[in-house]
Every structure is written in structure tokens, then in C-alpha cells.
């Protein structure tokens, strides 16, 4: 997940602290656009903030770790960010809302994949020139973002052409440079050697203004991770992700419905029930 900033800030050096975006909102009326709704971008953004604070749903060994002072601090931060820099519309956002928010010129900052700039290149090239990319924000513990969508390929046992499907996947993955280019840099390779000139490609993109706008992504695999961090993604982690439990926790605190510690403890209890269910099935 990259940071998308409206304005003429050098993407390689710009660090957008909460105080700065609050000043932007106060002076220019441009709020921050980070969702607090039941949708994928909120799910990713809230986890990126948690991870940057040293918080996570589970630890490296797969033990529930949500109820911690780090999680409480992350929740408090989002509440302050909402109160000082955002508007109520983020509670009802869908997955494309931050695109519309930024391209309209209303927003000052969003956390998203590169769909905002790629959409702007097609819909509003003049606005695209004003939107910069930055690496994931650095929190008190680390700089980290989430790989927005991960693909896992499977072939059904009852598929009509299993061998052909296997060959397709081998050809697709081993010749991923074409796929990388066709995806407009959305889809990074699983195996770096399949796109050996990746840094050169993203440093000079003809569709971008300026052409090196996407150069900021050249080391993205060093600061991006997956759902389940710092452990593996399991059935329990997937259920917690797909039922919006973490997004709801942040939204309840930001809206004033719940106290930060109460929200974290309540959410951890719900997660514990999910962990126990899947452990009983041997899949947690």
C-alpha cells in the first residue's frame, strides 16, 4: 500500500505527519481520506497503521496478540487523525471512494494502491500531475505497508484440462515481465528474476507525470507485507479480515462509540473465539 498525496511534495523525501495534514485541512479545507468502513482499503490501511505501531492481530508464532498497549496507541492515533483531519464520509466509503476523493481535488492524502494515480492518468491528467506517491508512513516502530491483493492459483481436480492449466501458470509466472507491464505496475512479481529490469521500468513510465513518479516503488518489497503479519495467514486470520472486525474496532473508537481500551479488548475477545474455532478444526 502506498501513500498518495495531493500537492507538489517530493515523493522521495516527504514525510506526512499528522500535524502537517491537520494544518492542510485547517488552511485549505482539504481533509485526509482514509476509510473507516467495511471495505478492502480500510482493512489494509488500519493494519498498516497497526503494524507501524508494533501492533498486530497475532504474533510470529500465530498466537493472538491484539490486546496490547501498541494496539491501543494505534487506535488512539486513528481517532485523533479522524477528529483533526477527516470528515464523516469515511465511515460509509466503498473501495473506490478514495480514488474519487483524491481525483476530485478534495483530499490531501490517502492510503491506497496506485489505482488513484492510474485512474487519474485516464480521467484527469491535469490532476494526476498534482498527485504524488510516497512510501508507507513510518510509525513509532517501523515503516510498513500491505501488499494490497495477493493471488493464489489453484487448479480444480475436476478441471477439464489440468495439464494445460499447469502449463499456463508456469508460462505466466516465468514470463511475468509482460504481466507486470500489462498490469501498469499493480502486480509485482513473486520471483524477482522474472522482471530483472523492474527498477528501470518504473523509473521511466510514459504515462506518468513526471515519468519517474513510480520510482518510489523500487524497494516496495522491503517495506510491504501480508495480512497475518508477523505470522502466516491462516483460516482464522482470513475470517477476521473478511468480517471487518479490525476496521469496525477503529471506526467505533474514531466515532466516539467506544473507549480505545474497551474496543481493543472486546475485539480481541471476538478474535479469540475465531482462533479457538479454527484450532478445533486444525486450521488456525
DONU-821800 format. One record per residue: residue in three letters; z, x, y of N, C-alpha, C, O in turn. Coordinates in pm, whole numbers. Example, Ala and Ser with C-alpha at 12.3 -4.5 7.8 and 13.67 -1.06 7.14 Angstrom:
2
- type, n.z, n.x, n.y, ca.z, ca.x, ca.y, c.z, c.x, c.y, o.z, o.x, o.y
- Ala, 780, 1319, -569, 780, 1230, -450, 780, 1320, -330, 846, 1424, -332
- Ser, 708, 1285, -225, 714, 1367, -106, 787, 1290, 3, 804, 1341, 114
//
This chain:
284
- type, n.z, n.x, n.y, ca.z, ca.x, ca.y, c.z, c.x, c.y, o.z, o.x, o.y
- Unk, 0, 85, -118, 0, 0, 0, 0, 89, 124, 84, 178, 137
- Unk, -93, 64, 212, -100, 141, 335, -46, 59, 452, -29, -63, 443
- Unk, -21, 128, 557, 28, 65, 678, -90, 46, 772, -164, 141, 796
- Unk, -110, -73, 824, -221, -99, 914, -166, -128, 1052, -87, -221, 1071
- Unk, -208, -49, 1149, -151, -54, 1282, -259, -90, 1383, -366, -29, 1385
- Unk, -230, -188, 1466, -323, -227, 1572, -297, -139, 1694, -184, -133, 1744
- Unk, -398, -71, 1741, -381, 14, 1857, -441, 151, 1832, -482, 181, 1720
- Unk, -446, 234, 1933, -510, 364, 1923, -407, 473, 1897, -382, 557, 1983
- Unk, -348, 469, 1777, -250, 568, 1737, -312, 660, 1633, -376, 610, 1541
- Unk, -296, 793, 1644, -350, 884, 1544, -287, 855, 1408, -166, 867, 1391
- Unk, -369, 818, 1312, -316, 774, 1183, -241, 884, 1110, -148, 856, 1035
- Unk, -279, 1011, 1131, -218, 1118, 1056, -78, 1152, 1105, 0, 1213, 1031
- Unk, -44, 1115, 1227, 84, 1157, 1284, 175, 1042, 1323, 293, 1063, 1349
- Unk, 123, 922, 1327, 200, 810, 1380, 307, 762, 1283, 277, 728, 1169
- Unk, 433, 761, 1329, 544, 708, 1253, 596, 585, 1326, 657, 600, 1432
- Unk, 574, 462, 1275, 612, 341, 1349, 753, 293, 1319, 771, 207, 1233
- Unk, 855, 345, 1388, 991, 296, 1365, 1008, 155, 1418, 929, 108, 1500
- Unk, 1112, 90, 1369, 1138, -48, 1410, 1152, -60, 1560, 1110, -159, 1620
- Unk, 1213, 42, 1622, 1234, 36, 1767, 1103, 29, 1843, 1093, -40, 1945
- Unk, 1001, 102, 1794, 873, 104, 1864, 801, -29, 1852, 749, -80, 1951
- Unk, 797, -86, 1730, 726, -213, 1716, 800, -325, 1788, 738, -422, 1832
- Unk, 932, -311, 1800, 1007, -409, 1879, 968, -400, 2026, 957, -503, 2094
- Unk, 947, -278, 2076, 904, -259, 2215, 764, -316, 2237, 736, -375, 2341
- Unk, 677, -298, 2137, 541, -351, 2148, 545, -503, 2159, 476, -562, 2241
- Unk, 628, -566, 2074, 638, -712, 2079, 693, -758, 2213, 645, -856, 2270
- Unk, 794, -688, 2263, 856, -728, 2389, 761, -710, 2506, 756, -795, 2595
- Unk, 685, -600, 2507, 598, -571, 2621, 466, -644, 2615, 417, -694, 2716
- Unk, 407, -651, 2494, 271, -706, 2482, 265, -839, 2408, 162, -907, 2409
- Unk, 374, -877, 2343, 376, -1004, 2270, 312, -996, 2133, 286, -1100, 2072
- Unk, 284, -875, 2084, 221, -860, 1953, 327, -836, 1846, 385, -728, 1840
- Unk, 354, -935, 1761, 458, -920, 1659, 412, -841, 1538, 292, -817, 1519
- Unk, 508, -801, 1456, 480, -739, 1328, 442, -848, 1229, 493, -960, 1237
- Unk, 353, -817, 1136, 310, -916, 1037, 336, -869, 895, 245, -821, 828
- Unk, 458, -884, 849, 492, -852, 710, 544, -980, 646, 645, -1035, 690
- Unk, 477, -1027, 544, 510, -1156, 486, 651, -1165, 429, 707, -1066, 381
- Unk, 706, -1285, 436, 834, -1318, 371, 815, -1448, 294, 892, -1543, 307
- Unk, 709, -1449, 214, 669, -1571, 144, 644, -1541, -3, 655, -1427, -47
- Unk, 610, -1645, -78, 582, -1628, -221, 434, -1593, -240, 354, -1678, -278
- Unk, 401, -1469, -214, 263, -1421, -228, 266, -1270, -253, 367, -1204, -230
- Unk, 154, -1217, -300, 149, -1081, -352, 184, -975, -247, 255, -880, -279
- Unk, 136, -990, -124, 162, -888, -23, 310, -878, 10, 362, -768, 30
- Unk, 379, -992, 16, 524, -991, 37, 593, -919, -79, 680, -835, -58
- Unk, 552, -954, -201, 609, -890, -319, 600, -738, -312, 696, -668, -342
- Unk, 484, -689, -273, 462, -544, -265, 538, -483, -148, 601, -378, -162
- Unk, 532, -546, -33, 595, -492, 87, 746, -482, 72, 806, -381, 108
- Unk, 808, -586, 18, 953, -583, 2, 997, -476, -96, 1100, -412, -75
- Unk, 921, -455, -200, 954, -349, -295, 935, -211, -232, 1015, -121, -256
- Unk, 830, -195, -153, 810, -66, -86, 927, -34, 6, 972, 81, 11
- Unk, 977, -134, 77, 1093, -113, 165, 1216, -80, 80, 1291, 12, 113
- Unk, 1236, -154, -28, 1349, -124, -116, 1344, 20, -167, 1443, 93, -158
- Unk, 1230, 60, -218, 1217, 193, -275, 1243, 300, -169, 1303, 404, -198
- Unk, 1197, 275, -47, 1215, 374, 60, 1362, 388, 99, 1403, 490, 154
- Unk, 1442, 285, 70, 1585, 289, 97, 1665, 341, -23, 1788, 352, -16
- Unk, 1597, 373, -132, 1666, 418, -252, 1709, 306, -342, 1788, 327, -434
- Unk, 1658, 186, -318, 1692, 68, -397, 1580, 36, -495, 1465, 73, -473
- Unk, 1614, -32, -604, 1513, -77, -700, 1575, -185, -788, 1697, -199, -795
- Unk, 1489, -259, -856, 1537, -362, -948, 1608, -297, -1066, 1711, -347, -1112
- Unk, 1552, -187, -1116, 1608, -119, -1232, 1611, 31, -1207, 1545, 82, -1116
- Unk, 1688, 102, -1291, 1688, 247, -1280, 1584, 306, -1374, 1509, 232, -1439
- Unk, 1579, 437, -1382, 1476, 504, -1462, 1486, 471, -1610, 1386, 473, -1682
- Unk, 1607, 441, -1656, 1628, 409, -1796, 1606, 262, -1828, 1619, 221, -1944
- Unk, 1574, 181, -1725, 1548, 40, -1749, 1670, -48, -1739, 1668, -162, -1785
- Unk, 1778, 4, -1680, 1899, -75, -1660, 1895, -144, -1525, 1849, -86, -1427
- Unk, 1941, -268, -1519, 1942, -342, -1394, 2023, -265, -1288, 2136, -224, -1315
- Unk, 1965, -247, -1170, 2029, -166, -1066, 2020, -231, -928, 2043, -164, -827
- Unk, 1986, -359, -923, 1957, -423, -795, 2079, -435, -704, 2068, -415, -583
- Unk, 2195, -467, -762, 2315, -491, -681, 2374, -358, -637, 2461, -302, -704
- Unk, 2327, -307, -524, 2371, -177, -475, 2376, -179, -323, 2316, -265, -259
- Unk, 2447, -83, -266, 2454, -74, -120, 2317, -43, -61, 2288, -82, 52
- Unk, 2232, 26, -137, 2097, 56, -88, 2014, -71, -74, 1940, -86, 23
- Unk, 2026, -162, -170, 1955, -289, -160, 2005, -371, -42, 1926, -430, 31
- Unk, 2136, -373, -24, 2195, -447, 88, 2143, -392, 221, 2111, -469, 312
- Unk, 2134, -260, 232, 2083, -200, 356, 1935, -232, 377, 1893, -254, 491
- Unk, 1857, -235, 270, 1716, -271, 281, 1701, -415, 330, 1616, -444, 414
- Unk, 1783, -504, 276, 1779, -645, 316, 1821, -660, 462, 1759, -736, 537
- Unk, 1925, -587, 503, 1968, -591, 643, 1858, -542, 736, 1838, -597, 844
- Unk, 1786, -438, 693, 1677, -385, 774, 1567, -489, 795, 1519, -507, 907
- Unk, 1529, -557, 686, 1424, -658, 698, 1469, -773, 786, 1390, -828, 863
- Unk, 1595, -810, 776, 1647, -917, 863, 1635, -876, 1010, 1590, -955, 1093
- Unk, 1675, -752, 1042, 1665, -704, 1179, 1520, -694, 1224, 1487, -726, 1338
- Unk, 1433, -650, 1132, 1290, -639, 1164, 1233, -776, 1196, 1157, -792, 1292
- Unk, 1270, -875, 1117, 1222, -1012, 1143, 1274, -1063, 1276, 1197, -1116, 1356
- Unk, 1403, -1049, 1301, 1463, -1103, 1423, 1408, -1037, 1549, 1392, -1104, 1652
- Unk, 1380, -909, 1542, 1338, -836, 1661, 1187, -827, 1679, 1139, -808, 1791
- Unk, 1112, -841, 1569, 970, -805, 1578, 872, -906, 1520, 751, -888, 1532
- Unk, 922, -1014, 1457, 832, -1102, 1384, 842, -1246, 1432, 920, -1277, 1522
- Unk, 763, -1335, 1371, 765, -1478, 1403, 780, -1558, 1275, 762, -1505, 1166
- Unk, 815, -1686, 1287, 844, -1770, 1172, 726, -1790, 1078, 746, -1826, 962
- Unk, 606, -1768, 1124, 488, -1793, 1040, 488, -1709, 913, 425, -1748, 815
- Unk, 559, -1594, 912, 557, -1508, 794, 622, -1573, 673, 599, -1529, 560
- Unk, 702, -1679, 693, 767, -1747, 582, 670, -1836, 504, 702, -1879, 393
- Unk, 554, -1863, 558, 456, -1951, 491, 322, -1882, 471, 221, -1949, 452
- Unk, 321, -1751, 474, 195, -1678, 462, 135, -1687, 322, 206, -1705, 223
- Unk, 1, -1674, 317, -69, -1654, 191, -119, -1510, 188, -93, -1432, 280
- Unk, -190, -1474, 82, -228, -1334, 62, -326, -1281, 166, -335, -1160, 184
- Unk, -400, -1368, 234, -495, -1321, 334, -444, -1339, 477, -516, -1310, 573
- Unk, -322, -1387, 492, -269, -1416, 626, -259, -1291, 712, -288, -1295, 831
- Unk, -217, -1178, 651, -205, -1058, 733, -341, -1006, 778, -352, -944, 884
- Unk, -446, -1032, 699, -581, -998, 743, -617, -1075, 870, -661, -1017, 970
- Unk, -597, -1206, 866, -631, -1290, 981, -544, -1254, 1102, -591, -1253, 1215
- Unk, -419, -1225, 1074, -322, -1190, 1178, -364, -1066, 1255, -358, -1064, 1378
- Unk, -405, -963, 1184, -443, -837, 1248, -581, -845, 1313, -600, -798, 1425
- Unk, -677, -904, 1243, -813, -908, 1295, -824, -997, 1418, -912, -976, 1502
- Unk, -736, -1095, 1428, -735, -1181, 1548, -685, -1107, 1672, -703, -1154, 1784
- Unk, -622, -991, 1650, -566, -917, 1763, -424, -957, 1795, -363, -906, 1889
- Unk, -369, -1050, 1717, -234, -1098, 1745, -128, -999, 1702, -27, -982, 1771
- Unk, -150, -933, 1588, -45, -849, 1530, -49, -705, 1574, -151, -655, 1621
- Unk, 66, -639, 1559, 75, -496, 1593, 81, -409, 1469, 41, -293, 1473
- Unk, 129, -465, 1357, 147, -384, 1237, 157, -473, 1114, 214, -582, 1119
- Unk, 100, -426, 1002, 109, -498, 875, 117, -398, 762, 71, -284, 776
- Unk, 174, -439, 650, 173, -358, 528, 76, -423, 430, 94, -539, 392
- Unk, -26, -348, 391, -129, -410, 309, -216, -303, 244, -206, -185, 279
- Unk, -299, -344, 151, -407, -259, 105, -510, -251, 218, -486, -304, 326
- Unk, -623, -185, 194, -719, -164, 302, -808, -285, 328, -913, -272, 392
- Unk, -769, -402, 278, -853, -520, 297, -864, -559, 445, -963, -620, 485
- Unk, -764, -525, 525, -771, -562, 667, -885, -489, 736, -967, -552, 803
- Unk, -892, -358, 720, -999, -284, 787, -1135, -312, 725, -1235, -322, 796
- Unk, -1139, -325, 592, -1267, -354, 529, -1319, -492, 571, -1439, -510, 592
- Unk, -1230, -588, 583, -1271, -721, 629, -1317, -715, 775, -1416, -777, 813
- Unk, -1245, -639, 856, -1280, -627, 997, -1416, -560, 1016, -1490, -595, 1107
- Unk, -1449, -464, 930, -1579, -398, 939, -1693, -498, 929, -1798, -482, 991
- Unk, -1671, -603, 850, -1775, -704, 829, -1767, -817, 931, -1870, -870, 974
- Unk, -1645, -855, 970, -1628, -973, 1055, -1616, -941, 1204, -1662, -1018, 1288
- Unk, -1556, -828, 1237, -1531, -797, 1378, -1526, -646, 1397, -1417, -589, 1410
- Unk, -1642, -579, 1400, -1647, -433, 1410, -1575, -377, 1533, -1521, -267, 1528
- Unk, -1575, -450, 1642, -1506, -401, 1761, -1355, -397, 1739, -1288, -304, 1783
- Unk, -1302, -497, 1671, -1160, -497, 1641, -1128, -389, 1538, -1021, -327, 1544
- Unk, -1219, -367, 1445, -1196, -265, 1342, -1171, -128, 1404, -1093, -49, 1352
- Unk, -1238, -101, 1515, -1220, 28, 1583, -1077, 46, 1635, -1032, 158, 1655
- Unk, -1007, -65, 1655, -873, -59, 1713, -762, -58, 1608, -644, -46, 1641
- Unk, -800, -72, 1481, -701, -77, 1374, -699, 56, 1301, -801, 101, 1249
- Unk, -582, 118, 1297, -565, 247, 1231, -488, 231, 1101, -416, 134, 1081
- Unk, -505, 330, 1015, -430, 334, 890, -327, 446, 896, -351, 551, 957
- Unk, -213, 424, 834, -110, 526, 822, -54, 522, 681, -69, 423, 610
- Unk, 10, 630, 641, 74, 633, 511, 190, 534, 510, 232, 484, 615
- Unk, 241, 507, 392, 358, 422, 381, 470, 480, 466, 484, 602, 476
- Unk, 550, 394, 526, 660, 440, 611, 764, 516, 530, 787, 487, 413
- Unk, 825, 613, 594, 933, 688, 531, 1065, 621, 562, 1098, 598, 679
- Unk, 1141, 590, 458, 1272, 529, 476, 1381, 633, 473, 1352, 753, 478
- Unk, 1507, 591, 463, 1619, 685, 459, 1615, 780, 339, 1670, 889, 345
- Unk, 1549, 737, 229, 1548, 817, 107, 1414, 880, 78, 1408, 997, 39
- Unk, 1306, 806, 95, 1174, 859, 57, 1062, 783, 128, 1084, 676, 184
- Unk, 942, 842, 125, 820, 774, 169, 749, 724, 44, 712, 804, -42
- Unk, 730, 594, 34, 670, 541, -88, 605, 405, -61, 655, 326, 19
- Unk, 496, 380, -128, 430, 251, -122, 395, 208, -263, 422, 281, -358
- Unk, 336, 92, -277, 297, 44, -409, 146, 40, -425, 73, 3, -332
- Unk, 101, 78, -542, -39, 58, -576, -57, -93, -587, 9, -158, -668
- Unk, -145, -147, -507, -143, -291, -482, -172, -375, -605, -108, -477, -627
- Unk, -268, -333, -684, -302, -405, -807, -337, -301, -913, -414, -209, -887
- Unk, -280, -318, -1030, -311, -228, -1141, -392, -304, -1245, -362, -420, -1276
- Unk, -493, -240, -1299, -577, -303, -1402, -538, -251, -1540, -519, -131, -1559
- Unk, -527, -341, -1635, -506, -306, -1775, -613, -378, -1855, -624, -501, -1849
- Unk, -693, -302, -1930, -804, -361, -2003, -765, -385, -2149, -702, -300, -2212
- Unk, -803, -501, -2201, -776, -535, -2341, -900, -602, -2400, -976, -668, -2331
- Unk, -917, -583, -2528, -1029, -645, -2599, -971, -737, -2707, -896, -692, -2793
- Unk, -1006, -863, -2701, -954, -959, -2799, -1005, -926, -2940, -1117, -880, -2958
- Unk, -919, -950, -3039, -958, -927, -3177, -1074, -1017, -3218, -1152, -983, -3307
- Unk, -1084, -1134, -3154, -1190, -1229, -3189, -1314, -1216, -3099, -1403, -1301, -3101
- Unk, -1318, -1106, -3019, -1435, -1084, -2933, -1561, -1071, -3019, -1556, -1018, -3130
- Unk, -1674, -1118, -2966, -1798, -1117, -3043, -1859, -978, -3054, -1931, -949, -3149
- Unk, -1829, -891, -2957, -1890, -757, -2959, -1784, -653, -2923, -1785, -597, -2814
- Unk, -1693, -630, -3016, -1581, -538, -2991, -1629, -397, -2964, -1581, -332, -2871
- Unk, -1722, -348, -3041, -1771, -211, -3022, -1843, -197, -2888, -1830, -95, -2820
- Unk, -1919, -299, -2852, -1988, -294, -2723, -1890, -295, -2607, -1911, -228, -2506
- Unk, -1781, -373, -2622, -1679, -379, -2519, -1609, -244, -2505, -1581, -200, -2393
- Unk, -1581, -180, -2618, -1519, -47, -2614, -1609, 53, -2543, -1562, 131, -2460
- Unk, -1737, 49, -2574, -1831, 142, -2511, -1839, 117, -2361, -1846, 211, -2282
- Unk, -1838, -11, -2322, -1843, -44, -2179, -1723, 17, -2107, -1739, 78, -2001
- Unk, -1604, -1, -2163, -1484, 51, -2097, -1485, 202, -2088, -1444, 259, -1987
- Unk, -1531, 268, -2193, -1540, 415, -2192, -1639, 461, -2086, -1611, 553, -2010
- Unk, -1754, 396, -2082, -1856, 432, -1982, -1806, 404, -1840, -1830, 483, -1749
- Unk, -1737, 292, -1824, -1686, 253, -1692, -1583, 351, -1640, -1591, 397, -1526
- Unk, -1486, 385, -1722, -1378, 474, -1680, -1428, 618, -1663, -1388, 687, -1569
- Unk, -1513, 662, -1753, -1558, 802, -1748, -1661, 826, -1638, -1685, 940, -1598
- Unk, -1722, 719, -1587, -1817, 731, -1475, -1763, 658, -1353, -1834, 581, -1289
- Unk, -1636, 682, -1323, -1568, 598, -1225, -1609, 627, -1081, -1574, 550, -991
- Unk, -1680, 734, -1057, -1722, 762, -919, -1803, 647, -862, -1784, 609, -747
- Unk, -1893, 592, -942, -1975, 479, -896, -1888, 357, -869, -1910, 285, -771
- Unk, -1789, 335, -954, -1698, 221, -934, -1613, 242, -809, -1590, 148, -734
- Unk, -1569, 364, -787, -1489, 396, -669, -1568, 369, -541, -1515, 311, -447
- Unk, -1693, 409, -539, -1777, 387, -422, -1807, 238, -405, -1804, 186, -293
- Unk, -1837, 169, -515, -1868, 26, -507, -1748, -55, -461, -1765, -159, -398
- Unk, -1628, -8, -491, -1507, -79, -451, -1469, -52, -306, -1371, -108, -256
- Unk, -1544, 32, -238, -1516, 70, -99, -1376, 132, -85, -1305, 107, 12
- Unk, -1339, 213, -184, -1212, 288, -186, -1091, 201, -219, -978, 248, -208
- Unk, -1112, 77, -257, -999, -5, -303, -945, 50, -435, -824, 63, -452
- Unk, -1035, 82, -528, -997, 115, -665, -999, 266, -688, -1106, 326, -700
- Unk, -881, 326, -693, -871, 469, -718, -877, 496, -869, -840, 410, -949
- Unk, -923, 615, -907, -940, 645, -1049, -808, 667, -1123, -712, 719, -1066
- Unk, -805, 629, -1249, -691, 662, -1335, -691, 811, -1366, -585, 873, -1379
- Unk, -809, 869, -1377, -824, 1011, -1409, -896, 1079, -1292, -1013, 1052, -1265
- Unk, -823, 1167, -1223, -875, 1227, -1100, -1008, 1298, -1120, -1091, 1300, -1029
- Unk, -1029, 1356, -1238, -1152, 1433, -1261, -1278, 1347, -1261, -1389, 1399, -1252
- Unk, -1261, 1214, -1271, -1379, 1127, -1271, -1436, 1109, -1131, -1550, 1066, -1116
- Unk, -1357, 1140, -1029, -1407, 1138, -891, -1366, 1271, -827, -1276, 1274, -742
- Unk, -1431, 1380, -866, -1389, 1513, -820, -1402, 1536, -671, -1332, 1619, -614
- Unk, -1492, 1462, -607, -1514, 1480, -462, -1449, 1367, -382, -1498, 1333, -274
- Unk, -1342, 1310, -433, -1277, 1195, -369, -1238, 1225, -223, -1265, 1144, -135
- Unk, -1175, 1338, -199, -1131, 1370, -64, -1247, 1380, 34, -1236, 1337, 149
- Unk, -1357, 1436, -12, -1474, 1447, 75, -1534, 1309, 105, -1579, 1283, 216
- Unk, -1534, 1223, 4, -1591, 1089, 22, -1513, 1007, 124, -1571, 946, 213
- Unk, -1381, 1006, 111, -1302, 922, 201, -1288, 982, 340, -1245, 914, 433
- Unk, -1323, 1109, 355, -1313, 1173, 486, -1436, 1146, 572, -1437, 1180, 691
- Unk, -1538, 1085, 513, -1660, 1060, 591, -1727, 933, 540, -1821, 937, 461
- Unk, -1676, 821, 587, -1726, 690, 545, -1808, 629, 658, -1758, 611, 769
- Unk, -1932, 599, 632, -2023, 550, 736, -1985, 412, 788, -2021, 376, 901
- Unk, -1913, 335, 709, -1875, 201, 752, -1755, 201, 846, -1732, 104, 918
- Unk, -1680, 309, 845, -1555, 314, 922, -1577, 371, 1061, -1665, 454, 1082
- Unk, -1495, 326, 1155, -1495, 378, 1291, -1352, 419, 1328, -1267, 334, 1349
- Unk, -1327, 550, 1336, -1415, 664, 1312, -1440, 687, 1162, -1370, 629, 1079
- Unk, -1537, 770, 1128, -1574, 789, 987, -1462, 844, 900, -1464, 826, 778
- Unk, -1363, 912, 960, -1255, 969, 879, -1131, 879, 875, -1021, 926, 844
- Unk, -1146, 752, 906, -1032, 659, 909, -957, 656, 776, -835, 645, 774
- Unk, -1030, 666, 665, -967, 653, 534, -917, 786, 478, -866, 792, 366
- Unk, -930, 893, 555, -884, 1024, 510, -733, 1023, 482, -684, 1103, 402
- Unk, -662, 935, 548, -517, 924, 529, -481, 894, 383, -367, 917, 342
- Unk, -577, 845, 306, -551, 809, 166, -573, 926, 69, -559, 908, -52
- Unk, -607, 1043, 119, -646, 1151, 29, -533, 1193, -66, -560, 1243, -175
- Unk, -407, 1174, -26, -296, 1209, -114, -215, 1086, -153, -96, 1096, -184
- Unk, -279, 969, -152, -208, 843, -175, -137, 840, -311, -32, 776, -324
- Unk, -193, 906, -411, -130, 904, -542, 1, 981, -546, 78, 970, -641
- Unk, 27, 1059, -440, 154, 1132, -431, 267, 1045, -376, 384, 1076, -395
- Unk, 230, 936, -306, 335, 852, -246, 319, 704, -279, 368, 617, -206
- Unk, 251, 676, -388, 234, 537, -432, 286, 523, -574, 274, 615, -655
- Unk, 344, 409, -604, 399, 387, -737, 373, 245, -783, 301, 170, -716
- Unk, 430, 207, -895, 402, 78, -957, 525, -13, -955, 637, 32, -933
- Unk, 501, -140, -980, 611, -233, -1000, 690, -187, -1122, 632, -156, -1226
- Unk, 822, -183, -1109, 906, -131, -1216, 967, 2, -1182, 1057, 48, -1253
- Unk, 921, 67, -1077, 973, 197, -1036, 1125, 191, -1019, 1176, 92, -967
- Unk, 1197, 295, -1062, 1152, 422, -1118, 1137, 419, -1270, 1116, 523, -1333
- Unk, 1147, 300, -1330, 1127, 286, -1473, 989, 231, -1504, 897, 240, -1421
- Unk, 974, 175, -1622, 846, 119, -1663, 839, -30, -1628, 941, -95, -1608
- Unk, 717, -81, -1621, 701, -225, -1604, 714, -290, -1741, 638, -261, -1832
- Unk, 811, -378, -1753, 838, -447, -1879, 814, -597, -1861, 778, -643, -1753
- Unk, 835, -672, -1968, 821, -817, -1958, 922, -874, -1860, 891, -968, -1786
- Unk, 1044, -818, -1857, 1146, -866, -1764, 1106, -836, -1620, 1117, -922, -1533
- Unk, 1059, -715, -1595, 1014, -678, -1460, 898, -767, -1417, 892, -809, -1301
- Unk, 808, -795, -1509, 693, -880, -1477, 737, -1021, -1440, 684, -1080, -1346
- Unk, 834, -1076, -1512, 881, -1211, -1479, 949, -1213, -1343, 930, -1306, -1265
- Unk, 1028, -1110, -1314, 1094, -1103, -1183, 989, -1094, -1073, 1004, -1155, -967
- Unk, 884, -1017, -1098, 776, -1004, -999, 701, -1136, -981, 678, -1179, -868
- Unk, 664, -1200, -1091, 576, -1316, -1083, 646, -1443, -1041, 580, -1543, -1011
- Unk, 779, -1443, -1038, 853, -1561, -994, 911, -1543, -854, 994, -1623, -811
- Unk, 870, -1442, -785, 901, -1422, -642, 1050, -1406, -612, 1093, -1434, -500
- Unk, 1128, -1361, -708, 1272, -1353, -689, 1310, -1257, -577, 1398, -1288, -496
- Unk, 1245, -1142, -572, 1279, -1043, -469, 1234, -1090, -332, 1309, -1076, -235
- Unk, 1114, -1146, -322, 1065, -1198, -194, 1159, -1305, -140, 1188, -1309, -20
- Unk, 1205, -1393, -230, 1295, -1501, -190, 1428, -1446, -138, 1483, -1498, -41
- Unk, 1478, -1341, -202, 1603, -1278, -157, 1591, -1232, -13, 1679, -1259, 69
- Unk, 1484, -1162, 18, 1465, -1112, 155, 1447, -1227, 254, 1501, -1224, 364
- Unk, 1371, -1328, 214, 1344, -1441, 304, 1471, -1518, 336, 1491, -1560, 450
- Unk, 1556, -1538, 238, 1680, -1612, 261, 1771, -1541, 360, 1836, -1605, 443
- Unk, 1775, -1410, 351, 1859, -1334, 446, 1796, -1330, 584, 1864, -1351, 684
- Unk, 1666, -1303, 589, 1598, -1296, 719, 1607, -1427, 795, 1620, -1427, 917
- Unk, 1600, -1539, 724, 1604, -1670, 788, 1745, -1715, 822, 1763, -1817, 889
- Unk, 1846, -1639, 778, 1984, -1675, 807, 2046, -1767, 706, 2157, -1815, 727
- Unk, 1976, -1795, 596, 2027, -1886, 495, 2141, -1825, 414, 2231, -1896, 368
- Unk, 2136, -1692, 397, 2236, -1626, 314, 2282, -1495, 376, 2209, -1431, 451
- Unk, 2403, -1456, 343, 2456, -1325, 379, 2389, -1219, 292, 2360, -1246, 176
- Unk, 2363, -1098, 345, 2294, -995, 268, 2358, -966, 132, 2290, -966, 30
- Unk, 2489, -940, 131, 2553, -908, 4, 2549, -1025, -92, 2525, -1005, -212
- Unk, 2571, -1146, -44, 2566, -1264, -130, 2427, -1282, -191, 2413, -1315, -309
- Unk, 2326, -1261, -109, 2189, -1277, -157, 2156, -1174, -264, 2094, -1206, -366
- Unk, 2198, -1050, -241, 2171, -944, -338, 2245, -971, -469, 2187, -960, -576
- Unk, 2371, -1007, -460, 2450, -1034, -581, 2395, -1152, -659, 2386, -1147, -782
- Unk, 2357, -1259, -588, 2300, -1376, -653, 2168, -1344, -722, 2142, -1388, -833
- Unk, 2086, -1266, -653, 1956, -1228, -711, 1974, -1137, -831, 1903, -1150, -930
- Unk, 2069, -1046, -822, 2097, -956, -934, 2142, -1036, -1057, 2107, -1002, -1170
- Unk, 2220, -1141, -1034, 2265, -1226, -1144, 2146, -1296, -1210, 2140, -1305, -1333
- Unk, 2052, -1344, -1129, 1932, -1407, -1185, 1850, -1307, -1264, 1798, -1338, -1372
- Unk, 1838, -1186, -1212, 1763, -1080, -1281, 1831, -1043, -1412, 1763, -1014, -1511
- Unk, 1963, -1042, -1413, 2037, -1009, -1534, 2006, -1109, -1645, 1992, -1072, -1761
- Unk, 1996, -1236, -1608, 1962, -1338, -1706, 1824, -1315, -1765, 1801, -1335, -1885
- Unk, 1731, -1273, -1680, 1594, -1245, -1726, 1593, -1123, -1817, 1527, -1123, -1921
- Unk, 1666, -1018, -1779, 1674, -898, -1862, 1730, -932, -2000, 1675, -889, -2102
- Unk, 1838, -1010, -2003, 1901, -1045, -2132, 1806, -1125, -2219, 1800, -1103, -2341
- Unk, 1731, -1216, -2159, 1637, -1298, -2236, 1533, -1211, -2305, 1504, -1229, -2423
- Unk, 1477, -1116, -2231, 1372, -1033, -2288, 1427, -926, -2382, 1358, -882, -2474
- Unk, 1550, -884, -2359, 1611, -788, -2453, 1632, -854, -2589, 1614, -792, -2693
- Unk, 1670, -979, -2585, 1689, -1052, -2712, 1559, -1061, -2790, 1559, -1071, -2912
- Unk, 1448, -1057, -2717, 1316, -1061, -2781, 1261, -920, -2807, 1152, -904, -2861
- Unk, 1339, -819, -2768, 1297, -680, -2789, 1188, -634, -2694, 1115, -540, -2725
- Unk, 1177, -698, -2577, 1066, -667, -2487, 1113, -628, -2346, 1029, -614, -2257
- Unk, 1241, -611, -2324, 1291, -575, -2191, 1271, -427, -2166, 1306, -377, -2059
//
